[in-house]
Amino acid sequence: MTHHSPRQPALSRRSQGLSGRVRVPGDKSISHRSLMFGGLASGDTRISGLLEGEDVLRTAEAMKAMGALIEQREGTWTVRGTGNGCLMEPAAPLDFGNAGTGVRLTMGLVGTYDMTTRFVGDPSLSKRPMGRVLDPLRRMGVQVPEAGPGDRLPITLKGPKHAVPVTYRVPMASAQVKSAVLLAALNTPGITTVIEPVMTRDHTEKMLQGFGAAIEVETDAEGSRQIRIEGQGKLQGQVIAVPGDPSSCAFPLVAALIVPGSDIVIENVLMNPTRTGLILTLQEMGAEIELLNRRSAGGEDVADLRIRSSELKGVTVPPERAPSMIDEYPVLAVAASFAEGETVMHGLEELRVKESDRLSAVAEGLKANDVDCTEGEASLSVRGRPDGKRLGGGTVATHLDHRIAMAFLVLGLATEKPVTIDDRSMIATSFPEFMDLMRGLGAEIE
Ligand code: S3P
């Protein structure tokens, strides 16, 4: 089990207009996958812009424990992979800390190997459901000799001699589950098919194609996607430049919108359409977000974003948009706290199984700071106060959740009274530079 240092509270207060040009760290989803696919491929993969956050470093350690050679020199990571099908049994349990993506994708990656692998994590990760990945793996022939109650960590997987290809319809909108099955298929003979009724982030499909996997995607008239992958082919190392993470960008972005007099630029942000739901929603709310210098880099759209403080108005966010902004609801709720009128967000059931129950953590944090809101089973309504008057003054329980910590530090930049969070240590999982970057823009955070 992961050791925990004592809590480190933090506080933010009403700030003067933010200004400056910044870059946010590399995309977390692409960073995990770069190390995994690089670690599996033949030859070298060179990665620049990798997110060096705790979650991603856990994935690097796991890949090393299974035979990949990984080193970092002057900002470039070099991964020498084992070759597809040639991962080795790790000598010790793989500890993924707080990282859901790391553990779920790796369970897929190694589940179909004829070896025994044990997975552990921190108290937050140990509460999260893993049955969503174990179910398809069991169908492929993987045994689960050890799992906590309700298919939770710690979990031990024992792979079959020869895995069985399946057709699997993903029952919830989850890129992690889709990816776990696709990665399990890499060591499975024949064709595995994943049906995804609602499109989620497509980094696994795109990147596997780049590494040379035999993978095809077909989308039907209703938008349901059928992804077919042929296992046991060769993967070849790649050169990857990881663009800035739109989910990390969301924090300085919303901060600039709500702190009057702000004008900032965030450079080199990933604009993959499966990730841009927040920008669309904020634009509907009246946000001044300009996309500058739009370009394509390494097969992905990227842009620089210019953000000026804006008068926001409440909107209704439709449930079908949730997959493209699933990690951004905490910070959208913060923007909504300063919007005129009510913002209603639907389709939030998956928020209950993130690093924390994010739906209740957000509602509790808003209430602790006198923001008027209502938590539904799978919805959240926030009634804003554009001047921030009488808001703030509360302490937010972050529940080992980095995005709860960052979202509420952003809230305090525009509330009348300061906002305290009980622990900022988890911010290091996805955005180690957060405090310094925000202070550099003029945010009063201590
Ligand atoms: C991710 C998928 C999403 C997201 C997570 C990263 C990925 O999780 O919340 O931060 O990289 O595949 P779900 O698959 O649980 O929706």
Boltz pocket constraint, residues with backbone or C-beta under 6 A from the ligand:
constraints:
  - pocket:
      binder: B
      contacts: [[A, 28], [A, 29], [A, 30], [A, 101], [A, 173], [A, 174], [A, 175], [A, 176], [A, 177], [A, 179], [A, 201], [A, 326], [A, 327], [A, 350], [A, 353]]
      max_distance: 6.0
